[in-house]
C-alpha cells in the first residue's frame, strides 16, 4: 500500500477514487505512567509516556485505515491526514484519514 500526504502519487496516475477511508483508536496510559507524566510537567521536558502512547495510536490508526482501503480494492491512499482529540483526562483519540485510490499500471 502506497500512502502519501499529497494529492497524487509521484510517477503514477490515479485510475479510480474509491472514497474516504479512516482508522481511529482511543488510548490511555495506566495510572502509574499518568502520575509520572504529571510529575514531568512540573520539571519540564518531553513527556515520554504520552509520546509513546501517541506513537502507538498513530500506528494502529494507520493500520486500520489501510485495512479499510484494502477492503475497497485500493492500492494507495492519498491526502493522508491525522487529527487528535482528548476524550478525557489522560485519554486521546487519534484519527488517520485519506482518500483510497487505485493507480494505473
Helices and strands as residue ranges (DSSP letters): E 2-3, E 14-28, H 31-43, H 48-71, E 76-88, E 91-103
